[in-house]
């Protein structure tokens, strides 16, 4: 029985590593998209709008990065729920309290990522009225 439990824990750790890699990949994609935006600004300042227009669009990059984060955070939220369920079988108050705090923290982080992803899609699929441009970084 102990061997099965250890194998299950190893599987959980392996999946966690995979989803952590997705988060790192998302950060790298975000870094790339900000680099493209920086290049667009420097080209515009230098009076080279053709060079800025030739750069790849950042929306697909940001959408991919946001989707990867949501997938990873969804996994970590489900992991927190599983931990809470396991903690319910234990008698220690500290273990149950910690599990509840982790569920709430995971839920808030996942909700924030979903809100940011929704905002990205909303702002990219709705044209801005003439003369209005967002001054906030995406």
C-alpha positions as protocol buffer text, in pm:
chain_id: "A"
residue {
  index: 1
  type: UNK
  ca { x: 0 y: 0 z: 0 }
}
residue {
  index: 2
  type: UNK
  ca { x: 282 y: 242 z: 82 }
}
residue {
  index: 3
  type: UNK
  ca { x: 438 y: 175 z: -260 }
}
residue {
  index: 4
  type: UNK
  ca { x: 111 y: 272 z: -434 }
}
residue {
  index: 5
  type: UNK
  ca { x: 89 y: 593 z: -231 }
}
residue {
  index: 6
  type: UNK
  ca { x: 447 y: 685 z: -317 }
}
residue {
  index: 7
  type: UNK
  ca { x: 383 y: 619 z: -686 }
}
residue {
  index: 8
  type: UNK
  ca { x: 75 y: 842 z: -670 }
}
residue {
  index: 9
  type: UNK
  ca { x: 278 y: 1118 z: -508 }
}
residue {
  index: 10
  type: UNK
  ca { x: 546 y: 1082 z: -775 }
}
residue {
  index: 11
  type: UNK
  ca { x: 281 y: 1116 z: -1046 }
}
residue {
  index: 12
  type: UNK
  ca { x: 149 y: 1433 z: -880 }
}
residue {
  index: 13
  type: UNK
  ca { x: 498 y: 1580 z: -861 }
}
residue {
  index: 14
  type: UNK
  ca { x: 563 y: 1496 z: -1227 }
}
residue {
  index: 15
  type: UNK
  ca { x: 239 y: 1665 z: -1333 }
}
residue {
  index: 16
  type: UNK
  ca { x: 320 y: 1965 z: -1116 }
}
residue {
  index: 17
  type: UNK
  ca { x: 659 y: 1996 z: -1287 }
}
residue {
  index: 18
  type: UNK
  ca { x: 488 y: 1986 z: -1626 }
}
residue {
  index: 19
  type: UNK
  ca { x: 248 y: 2265 z: -1532 }
}
residue {
  index: 20
  type: UNK
  ca { x: 530 y: 2470 z: -1381 }
}
residue {
  index: 21
  type: UNK
  ca { x: 709 y: 2441 z: -1716 }
}
residue {
  index: 22
  type: UNK
  ca { x: 393 y: 2575 z: -1881 }
}
residue {
  index: 23
  type: UNK
  ca { x: 403 y: 2876 z: -1648 }
}
residue {
  index: 24
  type: UNK
  ca { x: 769 y: 2939 z: -1733 }
}
residue {
  index: 25
  type: UNK
  ca { x: 686 y: 2910 z: -2104 }
}
residue {
  index: 26
  type: UNK
  ca { x: 406 y: 3160 z: -2054 }
}
residue {
  index: 27
  type: UNK
  ca { x: 646 y: 3406 z: -1891 }
}
residue {
  index: 28
  type: UNK
  ca { x: 888 y: 3366 z: -2183 }
}
residue {
  index: 29
  type: UNK
  ca { x: 606 y: 3430 z: -2432 }
}
residue {
  index: 30
  type: UNK
  ca { x: 503 y: 3740 z: -2237 }
}
residue {
  index: 31
  type: UNK
  ca { x: 863 y: 3860 z: -2238 }
}
residue {
  index: 32
  type: UNK
  ca { x: 875 y: 3809 z: -2616 }
}
residue {
  index: 33
  type: UNK
  ca { x: 550 y: 4002 z: -2670 }
}
residue {
  index: 34
  type: UNK
  ca { x: 674 y: 4296 z: -2460 }
}
residue {
  index: 35
  type: UNK
  ca { x: 996 y: 4293 z: -2662 }
}
residue {
  index: 36
  type: UNK
  ca { x: 791 y: 4317 z: -2982 }
}
residue {
  index: 37
  type: UNK
  ca { x: 589 y: 4605 z: -2838 }
}
residue {
  index: 38
  type: UNK
  ca { x: 910 y: 4781 z: -2737 }
}
residue {
  index: 39
  type: UNK
  ca { x: 1045 y: 4739 z: -3088 }
}
residue {
  index: 40
  type: UNK
  ca { x: 722 y: 4878 z: -3233 }
}
residue {
  index: 41
  type: UNK
  ca { x: 756 y: 5185 z: -3012 }
}
residue {
  index: 42
  type: UNK
  ca { x: 1121 y: 5243 z: -3098 }
}
residue {
  index: 43
  type: UNK
  ca { x: 1041 y: 5207 z: -3469 }
}
residue {
  index: 44
  type: UNK
  ca { x: 753 y: 5453 z: -3436 }
}
residue {
  index: 45
  type: UNK
  ca { x: 977 y: 5701 z: -3250 }
}
residue {
  index: 46
  type: UNK
  ca { x: 1244 y: 5665 z: -3517 }
}
residue {
  index: 47
  type: UNK
  ca { x: 984 y: 5742 z: -3785 }
}
residue {
  index: 48
  type: UNK
  ca { x: 987 y: 5391 z: -3932 }
}
residue {
  index: 49
  type: UNK
  ca { x: 622 y: 5279 z: -3925 }
}
residue {
  index: 50
  type: UNK
  ca { x: 688 y: 5020 z: -4196 }
}
residue {
  index: 51
  type: UNK
  ca { x: 937 y: 4841 z: -3972 }
}
residue {
  index: 52
  type: UNK
  ca { x: 690 y: 4848 z: -3682 }
}
residue {
  index: 53
  type: UNK
  ca { x: 414 y: 4708 z: -3903 }
}
residue {
  index: 54
  type: UNK
  ca { x: 640 y: 4424 z: -4019 }
}
residue {
  index: 55
  type: UNK
  ca { x: 673 y: 4285 z: -3667 }
}
residue {
  index: 56
  type: UNK
  ca { x: 452 y: 3992 z: -3566 }
}
residue {
  index: 57
  type: UNK
  ca { x: 123 y: 4072 z: -3391 }
}
residue {
  index: 58
  type: UNK
  ca { x: 137 y: 4034 z: -3014 }
}
residue {
  index: 59
  type: UNK
  ca { x: -224 y: 3927 z: -2957 }
}
residue {
  index: 60
  type: UNK
  ca { x: -175 y: 3558 z: -3053 }
}
residue {
  index: 61
  type: UNK
  ca { x: 138 y: 3545 z: -2837 }
}
residue {
  index: 62
  type: UNK
  ca { x: -41 y: 3698 z: -2538 }
}
residue {
  index: 63
  type: UNK
  ca { x: -343 y: 3473 z: -2592 }
}
residue {
  index: 64
  type: UNK
  ca { x: -123 y: 3164 z: -2592 }
}
residue {
  index: 65
  type: UNK
  ca { x: 63 y: 3281 z: -2281 }
}
residue {
  index: 66
  type: UNK
  ca { x: -262 y: 3354 z: -2097 }
}
residue {
  index: 67
  type: UNK
  ca { x: -413 y: 3020 z: -2196 }
}
residue {
  index: 68
  type: UNK
  ca { x: -109 y: 2833 z: -2071 }
}
residue {
  index: 69
  type: UNK
  ca { x: -131 y: 3011 z: -1737 }
}
residue {
  index: 70
  type: UNK
  ca { x: -503 y: 2937 z: -1701 }
}
residue {
  index: 71
  type: UNK
  ca { x: -444 y: 2569 z: -1777 }
}
residue {
  index: 72
  type: UNK
  ca { x: -164 y: 2546 z: -1521 }
}
residue {
  index: 73
  type: UNK
  ca { x: -354 y: 2736 z: -1254 }
}
residue {
  index: 74
  type: UNK
  ca { x: -659 y: 2518 z: -1315 }
}
residue {
  index: 75
  type: UNK
  ca { x: -446 y: 2215 z: -1242 }
}
residue {
  index: 76
  type: UNK
  ca { x: -305 y: 2368 z: -924 }
}
residue {
  index: 77
  type: UNK
  ca { x: -656 y: 2463 z: -811 }
}
residue {
  index: 78
  type: UNK
  ca { x: -772 y: 2104 z: -859 }
}
residue {
  index: 79
  type: UNK
  ca { x: -466 y: 1988 z: -667 }
}
residue {
  index: 80
  type: UNK
  ca { x: -562 y: 2222 z: -381 }
}
residue {
  index: 81
  type: UNK
  ca { x: -915 y: 2079 z: -383 }
}
residue {
  index: 82
  type: UNK
  ca { x: -776 y: 1726 z: -365 }
}
residue {
  index: 83
  type: UNK
  ca { x: -554 y: 1828 z: -74 }
}
residue {
  index: 84
  type: UNK
  ca { x: -856 y: 1977 z: 103 }
}
residue {
  index: 85
  type: UNK
  ca { x: -1047 y: 1653 z: 53 }
}
residue {
  index: 86
  type: UNK
  ca { x: -755 y: 1453 z: 194 }
}
residue {
  index: 87
  type: UNK
  ca { x: -721 y: 1697 z: 484 }
}
residue {
  index: 88
  type: UNK
  ca { x: -1086 y: 1639 z: 575 }
}
residue {
  index: 89
  type: UNK
  ca { x: -993 y: 1284 z: 670 }
}
residue {
  index: 90
  type: UNK
  ca { x: -726 y: 1407 z: 912 }
}
residue {
  index: 91
  type: UNK
  ca { x: -793 y: 1532 z: 1260 }
}
residue {
  index: 92
  type: UNK
  ca { x: -540 y: 1817 z: 1274 }
}
residue {
  index: 93
  type: UNK
  ca { x: -694 y: 2163 z: 1261 }
}
residue {
  index: 94
  type: UNK
  ca { x: -374 y: 2314 z: 1121 }
}
residue {
  index: 95
  type: UNK
  ca { x: -376 y: 2076 z: 824 }
}
residue {
  index: 96
  type: UNK
  ca { x: -740 y: 2153 z: 739 }
}
residue {
  index: 97
  type: UNK
  ca { x: -688 y: 2528 z: 784 }
}
residue {
  index: 98
  type: UNK
  ca { x: -384 y: 2522 z: 558 }
}
residue {
  index: 99
  type: UNK
  ca { x: -577 y: 2325 z: 295 }
}
residue {
  index: 100
  type: UNK
  ca { x: -863 y: 2580 z: 302 }
}
residue {
  index: 101
  type: UNK
  ca { x: -623 y: 2871 z: 270 }
}
residue {
  index: 102
  type: UNK
  ca { x: -456 y: 2706 z: -28 }
}
residue {
  index: 103
  type: UNK
  ca { x: -792 y: 2644 z: -196 }
}
residue {
  index: 104
  type: UNK
  ca { x: -889 y: 3011 z: -157 }
}
residue {
  index: 105
  type: UNK
  ca { x: -547 y: 3132 z: -272 }
}
residue {
  index: 106
  type: UNK
  ca { x: -555 y: 2904 z: -576 }
}
residue {
  index: 107
  type: UNK
  ca { x: -909 y: 3014 z: -657 }
}
residue {
  index: 108
  type: UNK
  ca { x: -818 y: 3384 z: -639 }
}
residue {
  index: 109
  type: UNK
  ca { x: -510 y: 3339 z: -857 }
}
residue {
  index: 110
  type: UNK
  ca { x: -707 y: 3136 z: -1112 }
}
residue {
  index: 111
  type: UNK
  ca { x: -986 y: 3396 z: -1112 }
}
residue {
  index: 112
  type: UNK
  ca { x: -733 y: 3675 z: -1170 }
}
residue {
  index: 113
  type: UNK
  ca { x: -580 y: 3487 z: -1464 }
}
residue {
  index: 114
  type: UNK
  ca { x: -925 y: 3424 z: -1613 }
}
residue {
  index: 115
  type: UNK
  ca { x: -1016 y: 3792 z: -1576 }
}
residue {
  index: 116
  type: UNK
  ca { x: -694 y: 3900 z: -1745 }
}
residue {
  index: 117
  type: UNK
  ca { x: -749 y: 3653 z: -2029 }
}
residue {
  index: 118
  type: UNK
  ca { x: -1109 y: 3770 z: -2072 }
}
residue {
  index: 119
  type: UNK
  ca { x: -993 y: 4133 z: -2076 }
}
residue {
  index: 120
  type: UNK
  ca { x: -729 y: 4054 z: -2338 }
}
residue {
  index: 121
  type: UNK
  ca { x: -982 y: 3886 z: -2564 }
}
residue {
  index: 122
  type: UNK
  ca { x: -1244 y: 4156 z: -2506 }
}
residue {
  index: 123
  type: UNK
  ca { x: -1009 y: 4445 z: -2584 }
}
residue {
  index: 124
  type: UNK
  ca { x: -866 y: 4275 z: -2893 }
}
residue {
  index: 125
  type: UNK
  ca { x: -1200 y: 4178 z: -3045 }
}
residue {
  index: 126
  type: UNK
  ca { x: -1373 y: 4514 z: -2994 }
}
residue {
  index: 127
  type: UNK
  ca { x: -1250 y: 4805 z: -3207 }
}
residue {
  index: 128
  type: UNK
  ca { x: -1162 y: 5123 z: -3018 }
}
residue {
  index: 129
  type: UNK
  ca { x: -1369 y: 5429 z: -3111 }
}
residue {
  index: 130
  type: UNK
  ca { x: -1180 y: 5674 z: -3331 }
}
residue {
  index: 131
  type: UNK
  ca { x: -934 y: 5883 z: -3134 }
}
residue {
  index: 132
  type: UNK
  ca { x: -933 y: 5658 z: -2825 }
}
residue {
  index: 133
  type: UNK
  ca { x: -639 y: 5438 z: -2746 }
}
residue {
  index: 134
  type: UNK
  ca { x: -562 y: 5244 z: -2436 }
}
residue {
  index: 135
  type: UNK
  ca { x: -269 y: 5367 z: -2232 }
}
residue {
  index: 136
  type: UNK
  ca { x: -254 y: 5054 z: -2019 }
}
residue {
  index: 137
  type: UNK
  ca { x: -11 y: 4774 z: -2094 }
}
residue {
  index: 138
  type: UNK
  ca { x: -181 y: 4448 z: -2179 }
}
